[in-house]
Amino acid sequence: MKILGIDPGFAIVGFGLVRAEGGRPAAVCCGAINTPAGLPLPARLVQIADDLESLLARFQPDALAVEELFFNTNVTTGIGVAQARGVILMTAQRQGVPIFEYTPSQVKQAVVGYGKAEKRQVMEMTRRLLNLKELPKPDDAADALAVALCHARSATSLLNVERKLDSSRYDTR
């Protein structure tokens, strides 16, 4: 199973592709979609959609695992990230890729074993579990690998049936 993990954002969208076969998941690649700071938000959203379409076409993942939105202080940034996340979900849905969503706590629990783990712990365990020599850069790419790893670890769970978006409700013509 090829899982494309996504760490949503509008300035940087992290992505990480994990192949989960047998008992040991492996990182295939990771990186980031970067949108220029001076670009208006609608143009950034178009770039995110276009670049994600290219990634989906290139890698043809069996699943897209995306982190759910969590923001604490900056509502303005949160709104932009929410809009980018919506574009990400829409793009994957249009391409027919099954979508799975995970909270930050679920990702931490799956990767570290503790739902309130610190970011550094998640990154280090992601590196170890995927047998990487060093931490992926940028941090958004490492986060995306963690989201993909979370799905790889929970893909056999019956709970994932509830998290999968019901694609039969949507007409994507």
C-alpha positions as CSV (number, residue, x, y, z in Angstrom):
1,M,0.0,0.0,0.0
2,K,1.3,3.5,-0.9
3,I,0.2,6.2,1.5
4,L,0.7,9.9,0.7
5,G,0.8,11.8,4.0
6,I,0.0,15.5,4.0
7,D,0.8,18.2,6.6
8,P,-1.5,21.0,5.4
9,G,-0.6,24.6,5.2
10,F,-0.8,27.5,2.7
11,A,2.8,28.6,2.7
12,I,4.2,25.1,3.0
13,V,2.4,21.8,2.4
14,G,4.5,18.9,3.6
15,F,4.1,15.6,1.8
16,G,5.6,12.2,2.5
17,L,5.1,8.9,0.6
18,V,5.3,5.7,2.6
19,R,5.1,2.2,1.3
20,A,3.5,-0.1,3.8
21,E,3.9,-3.8,2.9
22,G,4.6,-6.6,5.3
23,G,5.6,-5.5,8.8
24,R,8.0,-2.7,8.0
25,P,6.9,0.6,6.4
26,A,9.5,2.4,4.2
27,A,9.8,6.0,3.2
28,V,9.7,6.5,-0.6
29,C,10.1,10.3,-0.7
30,C,9.1,13.5,1.0
31,G,9.2,17.2,0.4
32,A,7.1,20.3,0.4
33,I,4.9,22.4,-1.8
34,N,6.0,25.9,-1.2
35,T,3.9,28.9,-2.2
36,P,5.5,32.4,-2.4
37,A,4.6,34.8,0.4
38,G,3.7,37.6,-1.9
39,L,1.2,35.6,-3.9
40,P,-2.5,36.2,-3.1
41,L,-4.2,33.4,-1.2
42,P,-6.4,32.3,-4.2
43,A,-3.3,31.9,-6.3
44,R,-1.6,29.9,-3.6
45,L,-4.5,27.6,-3.4
46,V,-4.4,27.0,-7.1
47,Q,-0.7,26.2,-6.9
48,I,-1.4,23.7,-4.0
49,A,-4.1,22.0,-6.1
50,D,-2.0,21.8,-9.2
51,D,1.1,20.5,-7.4
52,L,-0.9,18.0,-5.4
53,E,-2.6,16.8,-8.7
54,S,1.0,16.2,-10.1
55,L,2.0,14.3,-7.0
56,L,-1.1,12.1,-7.1
57,A,-0.5,11.4,-10.8
58,R,3.2,10.7,-10.3
59,F,2.9,8.4,-7.3
60,Q,-0.6,7.0,-7.6
61,P,-1.1,6.4,-3.9
62,D,-3.6,4.0,-2.5
63,A,-4.6,6.4,0.3
64,L,-4.1,10.0,1.3
65,A,-3.6,10.6,5.0
66,V,-4.1,14.2,6.1
67,E,-3.7,15.8,9.4
68,E,-6.8,17.5,10.8
69,L,-6.5,21.2,11.5
70,F,-5.4,22.3,14.9
71,F,-4.7,25.9,15.8
72,N,-4.4,27.7,19.0
73,T,-3.7,31.4,18.8
74,N,-3.6,32.8,15.3
75,V,-7.1,32.6,13.8
76,T,-6.1,34.4,10.6
77,T,-3.4,31.8,9.9
78,G,-5.8,29.0,10.9
79,I,-8.4,30.2,8.3
80,G,-5.8,30.1,5.5
81,V,-4.6,26.7,6.5
82,A,-8.3,25.5,6.7
83,Q,-8.8,26.8,3.1
84,A,-5.6,25.0,1.9
85,R,-6.8,21.9,3.7
86,G,-10.1,22.1,1.9
87,V,-8.3,22.4,-1.5
88,I,-6.2,19.3,-0.6
89,L,-9.3,17.3,0.3
90,M,-11.1,18.4,-2.8
91,T,-8.2,17.6,-5.1
92,A,-7.7,14.1,-3.7
93,Q,-11.4,13.4,-3.8
94,R,-11.6,14.5,-7.5
95,Q,-8.7,12.1,-8.2
96,G,-10.5,9.3,-6.6
97,V,-7.9,8.7,-3.8
98,P,-9.4,7.5,-0.6
99,I,-8.9,10.1,2.2
100,F,-8.2,9.4,5.8
101,E,-8.0,12.1,8.5
102,Y,-6.0,12.0,11.7
103,T,-5.8,14.4,14.6
104,P,-2.4,15.5,15.8
105,S,-2.9,13.4,19.0
106,Q,-3.7,10.3,16.9
107,V,-0.5,10.8,14.9
108,K,1.5,11.2,18.1
109,Q,-0.1,8.1,19.6
110,A,0.6,6.0,16.5
111,V,4.2,7.1,16.1
112,V,5.4,7.6,19.6
113,G,2.9,5.8,21.7
114,Y,1.9,8.9,23.6
115,G,-0.8,11.3,22.3
116,K,0.8,14.4,23.9
117,A,4.4,13.7,22.7
118,E,6.5,16.7,21.7
119,K,7.2,17.5,18.1
120,R,10.9,16.5,18.4
121,Q,9.9,13.1,19.7
122,V,7.5,12.5,16.8
123,M,10.2,13.5,14.3
124,E,12.8,11.2,15.9
125,M,10.5,8.2,16.1
126,T,9.5,8.8,12.5
127,R,13.1,8.7,11.5
128,R,13.7,5.5,13.5
129,L,10.6,3.7,12.3
130,L,11.3,4.5,8.7
131,N,15.0,3.7,9.1
132,L,16.2,7.1,7.9
133,K,19.7,8.3,8.4
134,E,18.6,11.8,9.3
135,L,15.5,13.8,10.0
136,P,13.7,14.8,6.8
137,K,13.7,18.5,5.9
138,P,11.7,20.7,6.0
139,D,9.9,19.8,9.2
140,D,6.6,19.8,7.3
141,A,7.9,16.9,5.2
142,A,8.8,15.0,8.4
143,D,5.3,15.7,9.8
144,A,3.7,14.4,6.6
145,L,5.8,11.2,6.9
146,A,4.5,10.8,10.4
147,V,0.9,11.2,9.2
148,A,1.5,8.6,6.5
149,L,3.1,6.3,9.1
150,C,0.0,6.8,11.4
151,H,-2.2,5.6,8.6
152,A,0.1,2.6,7.8
153,R,-0.1,1.6,11.5
154,S,-3.9,2.0,11.7
155,A,-4.9,0.8,8.2
156,T,-5.7,-2.7,9.5
157,S,-7.9,-1.2,12.2
158,L,-11.7,-1.4,11.8
159,L,-11.8,2.1,13.1
160,N,-10.4,3.5,9.8
161,V,-13.8,2.6,8.2
162,E,-15.3,5.5,10.2
163,R,-12.5,7.9,9.2
164,K,-12.7,7.2,5.5
165,L,-14.7,9.9,3.7
166,D,-17.8,8.4,2.0
167,S,-16.9,9.1,-1.7
168,S,-20.2,7.8,-2.9
169,R,-21.9,11.0,-1.6
170,Y,-20.0,13.2,-4.0
171,D,-20.5,13.6,-7.7
172,T,-17.0,14.5,-9.1
173,R,-17.9,14.8,-12.8
